[in-house]
């Protein structure tokens, strides 16, 4: 029977799963598969699994419980294997890789940071700092600019936005990097200029949080920082 895989741990993990339930409309009991130095937490896979809030929440609760008791390799929602034997075979084949990864994640959690800047404030900043952009904008508003001026202004502003946001993102990352073991950047979406995950050791957590708050305060009210964590270290598995 197909099995749903939640996490991989070392065999020394206490694996307290008694009051947890798995994914699916009629969730099966969680169970543990052993293979050498590793364990996988699984359940029977439900048919037609979909990323419903109920199931994503159940998946996350398993990760958080395991993480509270020890190191875990949290697997993404929706991972299904053909049967128990398939899972155990992979644990055996990749035992060294998974063991090394568990060692790297020991006593760590993930924090995910997104940041954005108020668009009107950014535009004002560009017009204040760039003579060319300001002159084009003034000419357009006065009706004295040529027909191509709006296009040139749009291109100039877009270039300035990209350059400034890239510099801001780099500055934030460099301020926090010394307090983390690893980081994983992703492409920001919407108005965000930063989307990055940090792997933070427990003994650096307070310094990391203090520094993140300090950076946000230094940048000011035109910026919004959204820090989510501590999380299971999905980005670093």
HELIX and SHEET records of a PDB file:
HELIX    1   1 UNK A   53  UNK A   69  1                                  17    
HELIX    2   2 UNK A   84  UNK A   93  1                                  10    
HELIX    3   3 UNK A   95  UNK A  105  1                                  11    
HELIX    4   4 UNK A  119  UNK A  129  1                                  11    
HELIX    5   5 UNK A  131  UNK A  142  1                                  12    
HELIX    6   6 UNK A  149  UNK A  177  1                                  29    
HELIX    7   7 UNK A  202  UNK A  204  5                                   3    
HELIX    8   8 UNK A  205  UNK A  219  1                                  15    
HELIX    9   9 UNK A  234  UNK A  236  5                                   3    
SHEET    1   A 4 UNK A  31  UNK A  35  0                                        
SHEET    2   A 4 UNK A  38  UNK A  44 -1                                        
SHEET    3   A 4 UNK A   3  UNK A  10 -1                                        
SHEET    4   A 4 UNK A  73  UNK A  74 -1                                        
SHEET    1   B 4 UNK A  31  UNK A  35  0                                        
SHEET    2   B 4 UNK A  38  UNK A  44 -1                                        
SHEET    3   B 4 UNK A   3  UNK A  10 -1                                        
SHEET    4   B 4 UNK A  80  UNK A  81 -1                                        
SHEET    1   C 4 UNK A 182  UNK A 185  0                                        
SHEET    2   C 4 UNK A 192  UNK A 201 -1                                        
SHEET    3   C 4 UNK A 108  UNK A 117 -1                                        
SHEET    4   C 4 UNK A 223  UNK A 231 -1                                        
END                                                                             
